[in-house]
Amino acid sequence: MILASIQREWEREQNSWITIWRSGQFPLRHTIYLGGGTPSVCSVRQLHPLLDMLTTDMKKAEMEPSEVTVEVNPGDITTDYCTALLDSGVNRLSIGIQSFDDDHLKAMRRRHMGHTAIRSFQDARMAGFRNISIDLLFGFPGLSISKWEETLYQTINLGPEHISAYQLSLEPSSPWGRKGILPPQEECARQYALLQAILQKAGYIQYEVSSFSLPGRESQHNSGYWLRIPYLGLGPAAHSFDGRNRYANVAHLERYIEGIRNDKPVRTYDRLKARDVHNEYIMLQLRTVQGLSLSRIEEHEGPLAVEHLLKRTAPLLERGLLIKKNDRIYIPADHLFISDNIIRDCLLPPQ
């Protein structure tokens, strides 16, 4: 039922979105990403009609996707499953490994074990996947520096093309959330610095706060978010950005299905003002290692906007929390761990 509703939502939206994508206003990256949930609980037979519809319609519009990613959980996939995904046009996997330590995985309430994660990666390789991303988690209770180092070397030994590493954020309903226990930020900062050092030595390039890849293997899909390229999200709780405004589908499954069935999608809209657009650009670009372009701000907002930004960022530049090089301002690698605090001081205050 849910996959059929997603297909109907695409049928409803595709013409208007293809018009946006083909308008020539944006540096497009033609990608498809199935995730934000657990697509791998579905069989490939169930996923195939949706994948086939999306890729076929995009090809007809001369927008053949260069990157088609599916998020999978370790334990859900086998060599045969991965082969079937490849046959359906998927060319990239994102595997939610998080950790190779069984005790840590149990505390996270993950369904897999460490050996399952390794086997799942190997199954994907055996099937023929040559573009695999691994998700890792750090900054959670019980993770020592030595265990984190072991996790990183286990990851490197597998040789994924892409690694995403996220610091734990507590959900109130989780066991850790109910206890309200987190490691000191100093310990989390040490883990982040170790992540950067080990991956750099292994040949991985950091291109965003949480993202590392082998040269040329950056996530095309995620990179589009940071460039504010329009994207369409399909399904419950999916978010979309049309180049001017944002909207989100209702998270409630039955309300989502009913809305699509009645041709009245249940959504919330965020109409962006000029101040919002400015702050979004600053926030998203400063998450990347390249940072933001002053000439781009001048082109879209005028020289006064650049003047005001340089005034706001002057104290950060003086302290070395930001670097200005030619046209660009960026956060140095050794301060990316506190990027949220730095970025906050660069934004226009609320009116």
C-alpha positions in Angstrom: 0.0 0.0 0.0 2.7 2.5 1.0 4.8 1.8 -2.2 1.7 2.2 -4.4 1.0 5.5 -2.7 4.5 6.7 -3.3 4.2 5.8 -7.0 0.9 7.8 -7.1 2.6 10.7 -5.5 5.3 10.7 -8.2 2.7 10.4 -10.9 1.0 13.5 -9.4 4.1 15.6 -9.0 6.4 14.6 -11.8 5.4 17.1 -14.5 5.8 20.2 -12.3 9.1 18.9 -10.9 10.6 18.0 -14.2 9.7 21.6 -15.3 11.7 22.9 -12.3 14.6 20.6 -12.9 14.8 21.5 -16.6 14.4 25.2 -16.1 18.2 25.8 -16.4 18.3 27.7 -13.1 20.1 25.1 -11.1 23.3 23.0 -11.5 21.4 19.7 -11.5 22.6 16.3 -10.2 20.2 13.6 -11.4 20.0 11.1 -8.5 17.5 8.8 -6.8 17.7 8.0 -3.1 15.6 5.4 -1.3 16.1 5.9 2.4 15.2 7.9 5.4 13.7 4.6 6.6 14.5 1.0 5.9 13.8 0.1 2.3 15.6 -3.2 2.7 12.7 -4.6 4.7 11.0 -4.8 1.3 11.8 -7.4 -1.2 13.4 -6.2 -4.5 10.3 -7.5 -6.2 8.3 -4.9 -4.2 10.8 -2.1 -4.8 11.3 -2.8 -8.5 8.1 -1.2 -9.8 8.9 2.1 -8.0 12.6 2.1 -9.1 11.6 1.2 -12.7 8.9 4.0 -12.8 11.3 6.7 -11.5 14.2 5.8 -13.7 12.1 5.3 -16.8 10.3 8.7 -16.4 13.6 10.5 -15.7 15.1 8.9 -18.8 12.2 10.1 -20.9 12.8 13.6 -19.6 16.5 13.2 -20.6 17.4 13.2 -16.9 18.9 9.7 -16.6 20.0 9.3 -12.9 23.8 8.9 -12.6 23.5 7.8 -8.9 20.7 5.5 -7.5 21.2 4.8 -3.8 19.2 2.4 -1.5 19.7 2.4 2.3 20.0 -1.1 3.7 20.3 -2.6 7.1 23.0 -5.3 7.7 21.2 -8.6 7.9 18.5 -7.6 5.4 20.7 -8.2 2.4 22.3 -11.2 0.7 24.3 -11.6 -2.4 21.1 -12.5 -4.3 19.3 -9.5 -2.9 22.1 -7.1 -3.9 22.3 -8.7 -7.4 18.6 -8.1 -7.8 19.1 -4.4 -6.8 21.8 -4.0 -9.4 19.5 -5.5 -12.0 16.9 -2.9 -11.0 19.2 0.0 -11.7 20.6 0.6 -8.2 24.3 1.5 -8.4 25.1 2.6 -4.8 24.3 1.2 -1.3 24.3 3.0 2.0 24.7 0.4 4.8 23.7 1.4 8.3 26.5 -0.4 10.2 27.0 2.1 13.1 29.4 -0.2 15.0 31.0 -3.6 14.8 30.8 -4.2 18.6 28.0 -6.5 19.6 27.5 -4.9 23.0 27.3 -1.4 21.4 24.8 -2.6 18.8 22.7 -4.2 21.5 22.6 -0.9 23.4 21.6 0.9 20.2 18.8 -1.7 19.7 20.1 -2.6 16.3 18.9 -5.8 14.7 22.3 -6.9 13.5 25.6 -8.0 15.0 29.2 -7.1 14.1 29.9 -10.2 12.0 26.5 -9.6 10.2 27.7 -6.2 9.2 30.9 -7.5 7.8 29.2 -10.3 5.9 26.6 -7.9 4.5 29.3 -5.6 3.1 31.1 -8.6 1.6 27.8 -9.9 0.0 27.3 -6.5 -1.6 30.8 -6.6 -3.0 30.4 -10.1 -4.3 27.2 -9.1 -6.0 29.1 -6.4 -7.9 28.5 -3.1 -6.0 31.5 -0.8 -6.5 30.0 2.2 -4.7 29.2 1.5 -1.0 28.8 4.0 1.8 29.0 2.9 5.5 27.3 4.8 8.4 29.2 5.0 11.7 28.2 6.4 15.1 30.4 7.9 17.7 30.0 10.0 20.9 27.8 7.4 22.7 28.1 6.0 26.2 30.7 3.3 26.6 32.7 4.1 23.4 36.3 4.3 24.3 39.0 5.8 22.2 40.6 2.4 21.7 37.3 0.8 20.6 36.6 3.7 18.3 40.0 3.3 16.7 39.3 -0.4 16.2 36.0 0.4 14.6 37.7 2.8 12.2 40.4 0.3 11.2 37.7 -2.4 10.7 35.9 0.0 8.4 39.0 0.9 6.4 39.9 -2.8 6.0 36.5 -3.3 4.3 37.3 -0.4 1.9 34.0 1.4 1.3 34.0 4.2 -1.1 32.2 6.5 1.3 31.9 6.9 5.1 29.4 8.9 7.0 30.1 9.4 10.7 27.6 11.0 13.1 27.8 12.0 16.7 25.0 10.5 18.8 22.0 12.8 19.4 19.7 11.5 22.1 16.1 10.6 21.3 14.0 10.9 24.5 12.5 7.4 23.9 15.8 5.7 23.6 17.5 3.9 26.6 20.3 6.4 26.5 17.8 9.2 26.2 15.9 8.1 29.2 19.1 8.0 31.3 20.2 11.3 29.8 23.9 10.2 29.9 26.3 11.4 27.2 30.1 11.4 27.2 31.8 14.8 27.8 32.1 16.9 24.7 35.9 16.8 25.1 35.8 13.0 24.7 33.5 13.3 21.6 35.9 15.9 20.2 38.8 13.5 20.6 36.9 10.8 18.8 36.1 13.2 15.9 39.7 14.2 15.6 40.7 10.6 15.5 38.1 10.0 12.8 39.6 12.8 10.7 43.2 11.7 11.2 42.8 8.0 10.5 40.6 8.4 7.5 42.8 11.1 6.0 45.8 8.8 6.4 43.9 6.0 4.7 43.2 8.2 1.6 39.7 9.5 2.4 38.9 13.1 1.8 36.6 15.0 4.1 34.2 17.1 2.1 31.5 17.9 4.7 31.2 17.8 8.5 30.1 14.2 8.6 31.1 12.9 5.2 34.3 11.3 3.9 35.0 9.6 0.6 37.7 8.2 -1.7 38.6 10.8 -4.4 35.7 11.3 -6.8 33.2 9.2 -4.7 31.4 12.0 -2.9 27.6 11.4 -2.5 26.1 13.3 -5.5 22.7 13.2 -3.9 23.7 14.6 -0.5 25.9 17.2 -2.1 22.8 18.6 -3.8 21.3 19.5 -0.4 24.3 21.6 0.5 24.1 23.4 -2.8 20.3 24.1 -2.3 19.5 22.2 -5.5 15.7 21.5 -5.7 14.7 18.0 -4.7 11.5 16.0 -4.4 10.8 13.8 -1.4 8.2 11.1 -1.7 6.5 9.2 1.1 5.5 9.9 4.7 7.6 12.6 6.5 9.5 13.2 3.2 10.8 16.8 2.7 11.0 18.7 -0.6 12.6 21.9 -1.7 11.4 23.5 -5.0 14.2 26.1 -5.2 12.1 28.8 -3.4 10.2 27.1 -0.6 10.1 23.9 1.4 7.3 21.5 2.3 7.0 18.2 4.2 4.6 15.4 3.9 2.7 14.3 7.0 4.5 11.6 9.0 1.3 9.7 9.9 1.1 6.7 7.5 -2.6 6.4 7.2 -3.1 10.2 6.8 -0.4 10.2 4.1 -2.0 7.4 2.2 -5.5 8.9 2.4 -4.2 12.3 1.3 -2.6 10.8 -1.8 -5.6 8.7 -2.6 -7.9 11.8 -2.4 -5.4 13.9 -4.5 -5.0 16.2 -1.4 -1.6 15.5 0.1 -1.3 16.4 3.7 1.6 18.7 4.0 3.2 21.6 6.0 4.8 24.5 4.1 7.7 26.7 4.9 7.6 29.9 2.8 11.2 31.1 2.9 11.9 34.9 3.3 15.0 36.5 2.0 16.6 36.3 5.5 15.8 32.5 5.5 17.4 32.0 2.1 20.6 33.9 3.2 20.9 31.9 6.5 20.3 28.6 4.7 23.1 29.3 2.2 25.5 30.2 5.0 24.6 27.3 7.2 24.7 24.7 4.4 27.8 25.9 2.7 29.8 26.3 6.0 29.2 22.6 6.6 31.3 21.8 3.6 35.1 22.0 3.6 35.0 24.4 0.7 32.9 26.9 2.6 30.9 29.7 1.1 31.4 32.0 -1.9 31.4 35.7 -1.2 30.9 36.5 -5.0 27.8 34.2 -5.0 26.3 36.2 -2.1 27.1 39.5 -3.9 25.5 38.2 -7.1 22.3 37.2 -5.4 22.0 39.7 -2.6 24.3 42.6 -3.5 27.6 44.0 -2.1 25.9 45.3 1.1 25.1 41.7 2.1 28.8 40.8 1.8 29.9 43.8 3.8 27.5 42.8 6.6 28.6 39.2 6.6 32.3 40.2 6.8 31.5 42.4 9.7 29.6 39.5 11.5 32.4 37.1 10.8 35.4 39.4 11.7 35.7 38.2 15.3 35.6 34.5 14.1 38.3 35.2 11.5 40.5 36.9 14.1 40.3 33.9 16.4 41.0 31.4 13.6 37.6 29.8 13.8 37.0 30.8 10.2 39.5 31.2 7.3 39.1 33.6 4.4 41.0 32.7 1.3 40.3 34.7 -1.9 36.6 34.5 -2.5 35.8 31.8 0.0 35.2 31.6 3.8 35.4 28.2 5.4 35.8 26.5 8.8 39.2 24.9 9.2 39.3 21.2 9.6 40.3 21.2 13.3 37.2 23.3 14.2 34.6 21.4 12.2 33.6 19.6 15.4 32.2 22.9 16.8 30.8 24.0 13.4 27.3 24.4 14.7 28.5 27.1 17.2 30.6 28.8 14.6 27.8 28.8 12.0 25.3 30.2 14.5 27.4 33.3 14.9 27.5 33.9 11.1 23.7 34.0 10.7 21.4 36.9 10.6 19.5 37.1 13.9 15.8 36.6 13.9 13.7 39.7 13.5 
